Amino acid sequence: MDRREAGISDLAGALSGQAERLSHCVHCGFCLPACPTYTRLGDEADSPRGRLHLMGAVMEGRLDPGSDAFQDHLDRCLGCRACETVCPSGVEYGHLLERARQVAAAARAPSPLQGLLLDAIGRRTLFLPWMWSSRLLRSSGLPAMAARLLPDRGLLGTLRLGSAMLAASAPAEPWKGSGESRGPAAGGAPPATATPSAKGRVGLLRGCVQDQLFRRVNHATRRVLEANGWEVISVSGQGCCGALHAHGGRLDEARRMAWGNVRGFEAVGVDWVVANAAGCGAAMKEYGELLGEEDAARGEAGEAFAHRVVDVSTLLAGGDRTPRVGAPLELRVAYDPPCHLLHAQRISGPPERLLASVPGVELVPLENADECCGGAGIYGITHRELGGEIGGDKAAAVEASGAQVVVTGNPGCMMQIGAQLRLRGSRIPALHPIELVDESYRRAGFYHGST
């Protein structure tokens, strides 16, 4: 047995450690109508139940992890975890998928595009120049033009989608023209607030794509938290949460990133670790198990860290908390819950209550709001056709809702939905919910220097 075969065997053995989790599936089929790939493709192997069967076959040695059957059907999974919400047996599908993808990656290298994207995100020497050039390109207006003019085929189709996603990440102000002047520009550093911070100390995860393409959302989050009485502490030792690498089966890299964040936030001492990106929050809440698989002590530290992770909507509007009420924004708003907020973290209610706290906001129903948008991290790019079909359905639902803006709490979802709307010729922007709250607070004069 050569080194590669030995490595595959070791990982397949690790998958055997998931036998109990796999056994929870009773093949009831409740997951089938909840799975976006199954409902589009109609193939049992492209359902959660089918993929669990393939994992079991690899675990038992009946299927080669390098086979097309195992590779292709696992690769086509969005990882949206909608199946977990409807599963009566409590199958931990997301956990199993990540371990199975680690086995798949050891048996066969992922696509060059996937490998390139994950490498670029994981290395700051590549990531920061990429994001700097992306922001510069975005400001030129060329991505918006390319999204309109490029054909939807081959490499040009991928470039067209990437251009639309980059254009969709640009700031938008759908509230302009509603009759009230704005205060200081939202893109600058967060100003001091008039409200003393007395509720506790929080650290905000800046993220990677969130920090580089949606820094305005991080600034808005800080302002809104401070306006609601929280002291926001700067955490310099933090980095990428590792979610995309975990989803891609690169668990060793995800663990390295996770441990860096645990140490970084521990160093400053905060009551809560706030996430404004659903995928990041879901990943950080699973640090205990992720780290504990390799090191028990780190696993305990990761578990303690995970208990302090909270989504910004929950911190502001969860339980008996009530956010401050700002000035009116007369907008029809469609809320699309990110999969890793709704299905992975099981959070529903706080985001809607946060939006409803903004006077004048009319929340309009969105058909199939609980279905994935097709973005799923880098899935929308690596699976342009299937991700585009799923995303196109989401964009069509947004248009049919009559909303002036769609909001969702995850950068990948904002880019995917915003891109699909642009590709359909729609002017409806995709924003983060906190951006609406921030604008309402600015108009109410909650920030120094506002009017």
SULJOBEL-V270669 format. One record per run of one state. SS is the DSSP state (helix for helix, strand for strand, loop for the rest). FROM is the first residue (numbers start at 1). TO is the last residue. Records with the same first field share a line. If there is no record, write none. Layout:
BEGIN
SS->FROM-TO, FROM-TO
END
This chain:
BEGIN
loop->1-2, 17-18, 24-31, 35-35, 42-43, 47-47, 60-67, 76-81, 87-92, 108-111, 123-123, 141-141, 150-153, 169-192, 194-199, 205-208, 214-214, 228-229, 234-242, 248-250, 269-271, 276-277, 285-286, 293-295, 307-308, 318-330, 336-338, 343-349, 357-360, 365-378, 383-383, 402-404, 408-410, 424-428, 432-432, 445-446, 448-451
helix->3-16, 19-23, 32-34, 36-41, 44-46, 48-59, 68-75, 82-86, 93-107, 112-122, 124-140, 142-149, 154-168, 209-213, 215-227, 243-247, 251-268, 278-284, 287-292, 296-306, 312-317, 339-342, 350-356, 379-382, 384-401, 411-423, 433-444
strand->193-193, 200-204, 230-233, 272-275, 309-311, 331-335, 361-364, 405-407, 429-431, 447-447
END
